[in-house]
């Protein structure tokens, strides 16, 4: 259940960030309001995930997972460049998350 909360939190954070982009500097108040709601829900799920996961890994997974998904969304929906260098650095973020997970001691 903890992992599900973390995954849902990442999804909500990504959705909130996409709403931030669509809010267009608060020119779209509906998108801005949805952004606040989604970020609030995302932080709530992250707070519950902290009960069972180490804070360093859980926060890194939340922010790094969101970073990877937002970057991919930007490339797909907003036609941002998908250069080899950008893809390499996204892969390095994923590698860092894996390293943090593999080196985190188990919690009882």
N, C-alpha and C positions, 0 to 999 in steps of 0.2 A: 504493500500500500504506500509506503514511503517513496519508493521509486516512481510510482504512478503520480503522486503529488508533485514530485520534482519535474516530471515530464509535462504534466498539465501546466505547472508554473512557467516552464520555458515557453510552452505554446501561447499562454496568455501574455507573456512578456513580448513575444514576437508580434502577436496581434496588436498589442498596445503600441509598439514601435511603428508598425505599418499605419496605424491610425494617426500617429504623430505626423508621419509624412503626408497623409491625406488631409490632415487638419490645415496644411498650407499656412503655417504661421498664424493659426487661430482664425483664419478666414472662413473655416468650416467648423462652426461651433459644435455640431453633432459629432463630428469625428474627434474633436478635442475632448468632449465629454466622455465618449466611449474610450478614449485613450486613458483617461484617469480611472475609469471603472476597471478596465482590463489590467492596468498596472497595480491597482489596489488588490484585485483578486490574485494576481501573480505573486505579490509579496506575501499575501496571506498563505498561499500554498507553500511558499518557500519557508515561511516561519514554522509551519507544521513539519516540513521535511527536516528542519534543523533539529527536531527532537530526536531523530534516530541516525542522522548522517552527520559526519564531521563538517563543521562550518566551512573549513577551507575548501574541501572538495565540493560540497553542496553549492556554495556560492559560485565557485569556478564553473561548475556544470551549468548553473542557471545563466550566468553571464556569458560564458564561452559558448554554450549551446545556442543561446540567443544570438550571439554575434555571428556564428556560422549560418544560422537559418536566416537572419536578416540580410547578411551579405548575399546569400543565395537568392533570396527574394528580390533584392535590388537588381541582381543580374537578370533574373527571369522577367519580373514585371515592370521594372523601371529602366530596363536596358542599360544598366551600368556595365562597365567593361568587365569581362571575365578573362583577364590575361593570365598567362601561366604563372606570373609572379603572385598575383592575388590568390590564385588557387593553391599555390605552394604555401602561402602564409595561413590560409584557412586550414590546410592540412596540418600545419604546425600547431595551430590552436587545438585541433582534435588530438594530436599526439600528446600535447601537454595535458589535456584532460585525462587521457588514458594513463599517462604516467602518474598523475596525482591519484587516480583511483587505485592503480596497482600498488602504490607505495603508502596508501592510507591504512593505518592499523584498523582492524575490525573493532567495532564498538560492541560492548555487551549490553 
